[in-house]
């Protein structure tokens, strides 16, 4: 390695380690991977405040030689997954606790949690999607002291985070934020489809989107939308479309089902028609990863998604995509827009991911200490920064970070709270709303309507399921 190249590598690592707040161990790992010499490494350690190893802190006796396992969904931003591993290694090394994260496909998270609850053994710490805490709170360790202290230190959690994480005012998990959603689209393809100034003129209504989608499909670049049983994209589309066509799970009393309405039936009939003319029909079998692949492989022109598509395209352009398929899209050709409006308005479902401790854990004290450490402002902020804006925060304490303010393409992801609703709207988020979410009642209704061609029948069957759940 030439001196100039070595110096350049060292300077890049200093910037990277400073931005992502690497531990000394993290700096050493990256330096090894880059092949830095000992003198170059010494310079990096000095510049990042790690010139000498910190003296080992004696681990508290009650967590000595303990082990913890963490069950979480696989990360769409791979750098953030690597950074979380550095964080668990850092805390584990300081406290003599071995922490083993298990990252799995999103649709499998709930199945694994349910199996652990049923079997009385499994992971210590689990990632919970909204509003799962209502399903499992009886099997989760109370965390009121940790959550309340964090809330006070960071100016309070957003109402949408509280509504979908706290269970009747009690905390059994700690909110960390969520992957937001917007329509990612190819600027050039919308121009070809006749949209003038696509950055400012993405379709504002569902009807406009379907019309543009028909032209895009004629070009061989349709709209992409997942409708399998996956907790991200399918419900993200289905709840938004349902609400914007006047339907909801229940009325404000939390009991009266308001799903089977003439407006929603008409809207579903139009959606089923548009599925054939405007969408990639393979979407019925897609999970939350498939549309990313389809978009980045240049198969579709637009899709509802988190910011991971754009971030992956940026990584690919820099030569570090980390995908098992070639990325064919230039990030400069990607822009984002919020959900379209329907006859009754513009809406989306928003709730916070959170982390809780199963009561079956034999290491509850260690798990609680780790969660308190990791979700503190000092350590959660760099984790959010490693996500590059993919995760929007559960508290305003992080709202002005550059990752949320510097890139205008990502603006729609942080604006969603302006038109967001909770699962179970117009009723409260509760155990019944959580069951509806867990059973995929709303998104399954869309899939069944597509498959059968019978919009009214699919909605009627969905309403019957809701009656059984909310009437019980």
C-alpha positions as CSV (number, residue, x, y, z in Angstrom):
1,X,0.0,0.0,0.0
2,X,1.5,3.4,-1.0
3,X,2.0,6.1,1.6
4,X,-0.6,8.3,-0.1
5,X,-3.1,5.5,-0.3
6,X,-2.5,4.5,3.3
7,X,-2.9,8.1,4.4
8,X,-6.2,8.4,2.5
9,X,-7.5,5.2,4.0
10,X,-6.6,6.4,7.4
11,X,-8.3,9.7,6.9
12,X,-11.5,8.0,5.6
13,X,-11.5,5.7,8.6
14,X,-11.2,8.6,11.0
15,X,-14.2,10.3,9.4
16,X,-16.2,7.0,9.4
17,X,-15.3,6.2,13.0
18,X,-16.2,9.7,14.1
19,X,-19.5,9.7,12.3
20,X,-20.6,6.3,13.5
21,X,-18.9,6.6,16.9
22,X,-17.0,3.4,16.6
23,X,-15.7,1.8,19.8
24,X,-12.0,1.1,20.0
25,X,-12.7,-2.5,19.0
26,X,-14.7,-1.3,16.1
27,X,-11.8,0.9,14.9
28,X,-9.5,-2.0,15.2
29,X,-11.7,-4.3,13.2
30,X,-12.1,-1.8,10.4
31,X,-8.4,-1.0,10.4
32,X,-7.6,-4.7,10.0
33,X,-10.1,-5.0,7.2
34,X,-8.4,-2.1,5.4
35,X,-4.9,-3.4,6.0
36,X,-3.6,-0.3,7.8
37,X,-0.1,-0.4,9.1
38,X,0.6,-0.1,12.8
39,X,1.7,3.6,12.6
40,X,-1.4,4.4,10.6
41,X,-3.6,2.6,13.1
42,X,-2.0,4.5,15.9
43,X,-2.8,7.8,14.2
44,X,-6.5,6.7,13.7
45,X,-6.8,5.6,17.3
46,X,-5.4,8.9,18.5
47,X,-7.6,11.0,16.3
48,X,-10.8,9.1,17.4
49,X,-10.0,9.3,21.1
50,X,-8.9,5.6,21.4
51,X,-5.2,6.1,21.8
52,X,-5.1,3.8,24.8
53,X,-7.4,1.0,25.6
54,X,-9.8,1.9,28.4
55,X,-9.1,0.1,31.6
56,X,-11.3,-2.9,32.0
57,X,-14.3,-2.2,34.3
58,X,-15.1,-5.0,36.7
59,X,-18.4,-6.5,35.7
60,X,-21.1,-6.4,38.3
61,X,-21.3,-9.8,39.9
62,X,-25.0,-10.4,39.1
63,X,-24.3,-10.4,35.3
64,X,-20.8,-12.0,35.3
65,X,-20.4,-14.8,32.7
66,X,-24.0,-14.3,31.5
67,X,-25.3,-14.7,27.9
68,X,-28.0,-12.8,26.1
69,X,-29.7,-13.4,22.8
70,X,-31.5,-10.8,20.8
71,X,-34.1,-11.6,18.1
72,X,-34.6,-8.9,15.5
73,X,-35.5,-8.4,11.9
74,X,-32.7,-8.4,9.3
75,X,-31.6,-4.9,8.5
76,X,-32.2,-3.3,5.2
77,X,-29.3,-1.0,5.9
78,X,-26.4,-3.4,6.3
79,X,-24.0,-0.8,7.8
80,X,-26.5,-0.3,10.6
81,X,-26.6,-4.0,11.3
82,X,-22.8,-4.1,11.5
83,X,-22.9,-1.0,13.8
84,X,-25.4,-2.7,16.2
85,X,-23.1,-5.7,16.4
86,X,-20.3,-3.3,17.4
87,X,-22.5,-1.8,20.1
88,X,-23.5,-5.2,21.6
89,X,-19.8,-6.2,21.5
90,X,-18.8,-3.0,23.2
91,X,-21.4,-3.3,26.0
92,X,-20.8,-7.1,26.3
93,X,-17.1,-6.6,26.6
94,X,-17.5,-4.0,29.3
95,X,-19.8,-6.2,31.3
96,X,-18.5,-9.7,30.6
97,X,-21.8,-10.6,28.8
98,X,-21.9,-12.5,25.5
99,X,-24.7,-11.0,23.4
100,X,-25.8,-13.0,20.3
101,X,-28.1,-11.2,17.9
102,X,-30.3,-13.4,15.6
103,X,-31.4,-11.4,12.5
104,X,-34.3,-13.1,10.6
105,X,-36.7,-12.3,7.8
106,X,-39.4,-9.9,8.9
107,X,-42.4,-12.2,8.3
108,X,-40.8,-14.8,10.7
109,X,-40.3,-12.5,13.7
110,X,-43.8,-12.9,15.1
111,X,-43.7,-16.7,14.6
112,X,-40.5,-17.0,16.5
113,X,-41.8,-14.8,19.3
114,X,-45.0,-16.8,19.6
115,X,-43.0,-20.0,19.7
116,X,-40.8,-18.7,22.5
117,X,-43.9,-17.6,24.5
118,X,-45.6,-20.9,23.9
119,X,-42.5,-23.0,24.7
120,X,-41.3,-20.9,27.6
121,X,-37.8,-20.5,26.2
122,X,-36.0,-18.7,23.5
123,X,-34.5,-15.2,23.0
124,X,-34.0,-12.9,25.9
125,X,-34.7,-9.6,24.0
126,X,-37.2,-9.4,21.2
127,X,-37.9,-6.8,18.6
128,X,-41.6,-6.0,18.5
129,X,-43.5,-4.4,15.6
130,X,-46.5,-2.1,16.2
131,X,-48.8,-3.0,18.0
132,X,-47.4,-6.4,19.1
133,X,-46.8,-5.3,22.7
134,X,-50.5,-5.6,23.2
135,X,-50.3,-9.3,22.2
136,X,-47.4,-10.3,24.4
137,X,-47.4,-7.9,27.3
138,X,-48.2,-10.7,29.7
139,X,-45.0,-12.4,28.7
140,X,-42.9,-9.3,28.8
141,X,-40.9,-7.8,31.7
142,X,-42.3,-4.4,32.9
143,X,-40.0,-1.6,31.8
144,X,-41.8,1.5,33.1
145,X,-38.7,2.7,35.0
146,X,-36.4,2.5,31.9
147,X,-39.0,3.9,29.4
148,X,-40.1,6.8,31.7
149,X,-36.5,7.8,32.4
150,X,-35.7,7.8,28.7
151,X,-38.8,9.7,27.8
152,X,-38.0,12.4,30.4
153,X,-34.4,12.7,29.2
154,X,-35.3,13.1,25.6
155,X,-38.4,15.4,25.9
156,X,-41.0,12.7,25.5
157,X,-41.9,10.1,22.9
158,X,-44.1,11.1,20.0
159,X,-47.8,10.2,20.5
160,X,-47.7,7.7,17.6
161,X,-44.9,5.9,19.4
162,X,-46.7,5.9,22.7
163,X,-50.0,4.8,21.2
164,X,-48.5,1.8,19.5
165,X,-46.0,0.7,22.1
166,X,-47.3,1.4,25.6
167,X,-50.0,-0.9,26.8
168,X,-52.7,1.0,28.5
169,X,-50.1,3.5,29.8
170,X,-47.7,0.8,30.9
171,X,-44.3,0.1,29.2
172,X,-43.3,-3.5,28.4
173,X,-40.9,-2.5,25.6
174,X,-38.8,0.5,24.6
175,X,-39.7,2.4,21.4
176,X,-36.8,3.1,19.0
177,X,-38.6,4.5,16.0
178,X,-39.7,2.9,12.8
179,X,-39.1,2.6,9.1
180,X,-41.3,5.1,7.4
181,X,-42.8,4.7,3.9
182,X,-43.1,6.7,0.7
183,X,-43.3,6.0,-3.0
184,X,-39.8,5.6,-4.5
185,X,-39.9,6.3,-8.2
186,X,-37.7,6.7,-11.2
187,X,-37.7,10.3,-12.4
188,X,-36.8,9.3,-16.0
189,X,-39.6,6.7,-16.3
190,X,-42.3,9.1,-15.1
191,X,-41.0,11.7,-17.6
192,X,-41.3,9.0,-20.3
193,X,-44.9,8.3,-19.1
194,X,-45.8,11.9,-19.7
195,X,-45.4,13.4,-16.2
196,X,-43.9,16.9,-16.4
197,X,-41.4,17.8,-13.7
198,X,-41.7,14.4,-11.9
199,X,-39.9,15.7,-8.7
200,X,-42.8,18.0,-8.0
201,X,-45.7,16.2,-9.8
202,X,-45.9,12.6,-8.6
203,X,-49.5,11.5,-8.8
204,X,-51.5,13.2,-5.9
205,X,-54.4,10.8,-6.0
206,X,-54.8,7.0,-6.3
207,X,-56.7,7.5,-9.5
208,X,-53.8,9.5,-11.0
209,X,-51.3,6.9,-9.8
210,X,-53.3,4.1,-11.6
211,X,-53.5,6.1,-14.8
212,X,-49.7,6.8,-14.8
213,X,-49.1,3.2,-13.8
214,X,-51.0,2.0,-16.9
215,X,-48.6,3.9,-19.1
216,X,-45.6,2.7,-17.1
217,X,-46.8,-0.9,-17.5
218,X,-47.1,-0.4,-21.2
219,X,-43.4,0.6,-21.1
220,X,-42.6,-2.6,-19.2
221,X,-41.9,-0.8,-15.9
222,X,-45.1,-1.2,-13.8
223,X,-45.9,-0.2,-10.2
224,X,-44.6,-2.8,-7.8
225,X,-46.5,-3.7,-4.6
226,X,-46.1,-6.6,-2.2
227,X,-49.2,-8.5,-0.9
228,X,-47.9,-11.5,0.8
229,X,-48.1,-11.9,4.6
230,X,-45.3,-9.5,5.5
231,X,-45.4,-6.8,8.2
232,X,-44.1,-3.9,6.2
233,X,-45.2,-3.0,2.7
234,X,-48.5,-4.9,2.3
235,X,-50.2,-3.4,5.4
236,X,-48.5,0.0,4.6
237,X,-50.4,0.1,1.3
238,X,-53.6,-1.6,2.5
239,X,-54.4,0.6,5.5
240,X,-53.6,3.8,3.6
241,X,-55.9,2.8,0.7
242,X,-58.7,1.6,3.0
243,X,-58.7,4.8,5.1
244,X,-58.6,7.0,2.1
245,X,-61.7,5.3,0.8
246,X,-63.8,5.9,3.9
247,X,-63.4,2.5,5.6
248,X,-61.8,1.6,8.9
249,X,-61.6,-1.4,11.2
250,X,-63.9,0.1,13.8
251,X,-65.6,3.4,14.7
252,X,-64.5,5.5,17.7
253,X,-66.3,3.3,20.2
254,X,-63.8,0.5,19.3
255,X,-66.6,-2.0,18.7
256,X,-68.6,-1.0,15.7
257,X,-67.0,-2.4,12.6
258,X,-66.9,0.1,9.7
259,X,-65.1,-1.9,7.0
260,X,-67.8,-2.9,4.6
261,X,-68.8,0.5,3.1
262,X,-70.0,1.3,-0.4
263,X,-67.1,3.7,-0.9
264,X,-64.5,1.1,0.0
265,X,-66.2,-1.5,-2.2
266,X,-66.1,0.9,-5.1
267,X,-62.4,1.8,-4.3
268,X,-61.5,-1.9,-4.1
269,X,-63.2,-2.6,-7.4
270,X,-61.1,0.1,-9.0
271,X,-57.9,-1.2,-7.4
272,X,-58.6,-4.8,-8.7
273,X,-59.0,-3.3,-12.2
274,X,-55.8,-1.3,-11.8
275,X,-53.9,-4.4,-10.5
276,X,-54.2,-5.9,-14.0
277,X,-53.4,-2.7,-15.9
278,X,-50.9,-0.9,-13.8
279,X,-49.1,-3.3,-11.4
280,X,-46.5,-6.0,-11.5
281,X,-48.9,-9.0,-10.8
282,X,-46.0,-11.0,-9.3
283,X,-46.5,-8.8,-6.2
284,X,-49.0,-11.2,-4.7
285,X,-46.1,-13.4,-3.7
286,X,-43.6,-10.6,-2.8
287,X,-42.4,-10.0,0.8
288,X,-40.8,-6.8,2.1
289,X,-37.5,-7.5,0.2
290,X,-38.9,-8.4,-3.2
291,X,-39.9,-4.9,-4.3
292,X,-36.4,-3.6,-3.4
293,X,-34.9,-6.2,-5.7
294,X,-37.4,-5.5,-8.5
295,X,-36.8,-1.7,-8.3
296,X,-33.0,-1.8,-8.1
297,X,-32.9,-4.5,-10.9
298,X,-34.8,-2.1,-13.2
299,X,-38.0,-4.1,-13.4
300,X,-40.4,-1.6,-11.9
301,X,-40.7,2.2,-12.0
302,X,-42.2,2.9,-8.6
303,X,-43.1,1.2,-5.3
304,X,-44.1,2.0,-1.7
305,X,-41.1,1.4,0.5
306,X,-38.8,2.7,3.1
307,X,-35.7,4.7,2.1
308,X,-33.6,1.5,1.8
309,X,-34.0,1.4,-2.0
310,X,-32.4,4.9,-2.4
311,X,-29.7,4.2,0.2
312,X,-28.8,0.9,-1.4
313,X,-28.5,2.6,-4.8
314,X,-26.2,5.2,-3.2
315,X,-24.0,2.4,-1.7
316,X,-23.9,0.7,-5.1
317,X,-22.7,3.8,-6.8
318,X,-19.9,4.0,-4.3
319,X,-19.1,0.4,-4.9
320,X,-20.5,-1.1,-1.7
321,X,-24.0,-2.2,-2.4
322,X,-23.9,-5.4,-0.3
323,X,-26.6,-7.0,-2.4
324,X,-26.6,-10.5,-4.0
325,X,-27.8,-9.0,-7.3
326,X,-26.6,-6.2,-9.5
327,X,-28.0,-2.7,-8.8
328,X,-28.8,-1.1,-12.1
329,X,-30.3,2.2,-10.9
330,X,-28.5,5.5,-10.4
331,X,-29.6,7.2,-7.2
332,X,-29.8,10.5,-9.0
333,X,-32.8,9.0,-10.9
334,X,-34.7,8.2,-7.7
335,X,-37.1,10.6,-5.9
336,X,-39.8,10.1,-3.2
337,X,-43.4,11.2,-2.7
338,X,-46.0,10.7,0.0
339,X,-49.0,8.4,-0.2
340,X,-51.7,9.5,-2.7
341,X,-55.0,10.8,-1.5
342,X,-58.4,9.1,-1.9
343,X,-62.0,10.5,-1.7
344,X,-61.8,10.9,2.1
345,X,-58.2,12.1,2.4
346,X,-54.5,11.1,2.7
347,X,-53.5,8.6,5.4
348,X,-50.9,6.1,6.4
349,X,-50.4,3.7,9.4
350,X,-47.6,4.7,11.7
351,X,-46.3,3.0,14.8
352,X,-43.0,2.4,16.6
353,X,-40.8,-0.6,16.7
354,X,-39.7,-1.5,20.2
355,X,-37.5,-3.9,22.2
356,X,-38.7,-5.9,25.1
357,X,-37.6,-8.7,27.4
358,X,-39.4,-12.0,27.6
359,X,-40.3,-13.2,31.1
360,X,-38.9,-16.6,30.2
361,X,-35.4,-15.0,30.1
362,X,-33.0,-16.2,32.8
363,X,-31.0,-13.0,32.4
364,X,-33.5,-10.3,32.9
365,X,-31.3,-8.0,34.9
366,X,-28.6,-8.1,32.2
367,X,-31.1,-7.6,29.4
368,X,-32.7,-4.6,31.2
369,X,-29.3,-3.0,31.8
370,X,-28.3,-3.5,28.1
371,X,-31.6,-2.0,26.9
372,X,-31.2,1.0,29.2
373,X,-27.7,1.5,27.9
374,X,-28.5,1.0,24.2
375,X,-31.6,3.2,24.0
376,X,-30.1,6.1,25.9
377,X,-29.5,9.2,23.7
378,X,-25.8,8.7,23.7
379,X,-26.0,5.3,22.1
380,X,-29.3,5.4,20.2
381,X,-28.3,8.5,18.2
382,X,-25.3,6.9,16.5
383,X,-27.5,3.8,15.7
384,X,-30.0,6.1,14.0
385,X,-27.2,7.8,12.2
386,X,-25.9,4.5,11.0
387,X,-29.3,3.9,9.5
388,X,-28.9,7.0,7.3
389,X,-32.4,8.1,7.9
390,X,-34.1,4.7,7.2
391,X,-35.4,4.7,10.8
392,X,-37.3,7.8,11.8
393,X,-37.0,8.5,15.6
394,X,-39.7,8.0,18.2
395,X,-38.8,11.3,19.9
396,X,-38.2,14.8,18.7
397,X,-34.7,14.7,20.4
398,X,-33.3,13.4,17.1
399,X,-35.5,15.2,14.6
400,X,-32.9,17.8,13.5
401,X,-30.1,15.3,12.8
402,X,-28.6,15.9,9.4
403,X,-29.7,12.4,8.3
404,X,-33.3,13.8,8.4
405,X,-32.7,17.3,7.1
406,X,-29.9,17.4,4.5
407,X,-31.3,15.3,1.6
408,X,-34.5,16.7,0.1
409,X,-35.3,13.4,-1.6
410,X,-35.9,11.9,1.9
411,X,-38.2,14.6,3.1
412,X,-41.5,12.6,2.6
413,X,-40.3,10.0,5.1
414,X,-40.2,12.4,8.0
415,X,-43.5,14.2,7.1
416,X,-45.7,11.1,7.5
417,X,-46.7,12.0,11.0
418,X,-48.8,14.8,9.5
419,X,-51.3,12.3,8.1
420,X,-50.6,9.2,10.1
421,X,-53.2,7.0,12.0
422,X,-52.8,4.2,14.5
423,X,-53.7,0.6,13.9
424,X,-57.3,0.2,15.0
425,X,-58.3,3.7,14.0
426,X,-60.9,5.2,14.7
427,X,-60.8,3.1,17.9
428,X,-57.7,2.9,20.1
429,X,-54.7,0.7,19.5
430,X,-55.4,-2.2,21.8
431,X,-55.2,-6.0,21.9
432,X,-57.9,-6.4,19.3
433,X,-56.2,-4.1,16.9
434,X,-53.0,-6.0,17.5
435,X,-54.8,-9.2,16.6
436,X,-56.2,-7.8,13.4
437,X,-52.6,-6.7,12.5
438,X,-51.1,-10.0,13.4
439,X,-53.7,-11.9,11.3
440,X,-53.2,-9.6,8.3
441,X,-56.9,-9.1,8.0
442,X,-56.8,-5.8,6.1
443,X,-54.0,-6.7,3.7
444,X,-55.3,-10.2,3.1
445,X,-58.6,-8.6,2.0
446,X,-56.7,-6.9,-0.8
447,X,-54.9,-10.1,-1.8
448,X,-58.2,-12.1,-1.8
449,X,-59.9,-9.4,-3.9
450,X,-57.1,-9.6,-6.5
451,X,-57.2,-13.4,-6.6
452,X,-60.9,-13.8,-6.8
453,X,-61.8,-10.6,-8.7
454,X,-64.7,-10.2,-6.2
455,X,-64.0,-7.0,-4.3
456,X,-67.4,-6.9,-2.5
457,X,-67.0,-10.6,-1.4
458,X,-63.5,-10.1,-0.1
459,X,-64.5,-7.0,1.9
460,X,-67.5,-8.8,3.3
461,X,-65.3,-11.7,4.5
462,X,-62.8,-9.2,6.0
463,X,-65.7,-7.5,7.9
464,X,-66.8,-10.9,9.3
465,X,-63.3,-11.5,10.6
466,X,-63.3,-8.0,12.2
467,X,-66.7,-8.7,13.8
468,X,-65.4,-11.9,15.4
469,X,-62.3,-10.1,16.7
470,X,-63.8,-6.9,17.9
471,X,-67.0,-8.5,19.1
472,X,-65.3,-11.0,21.3
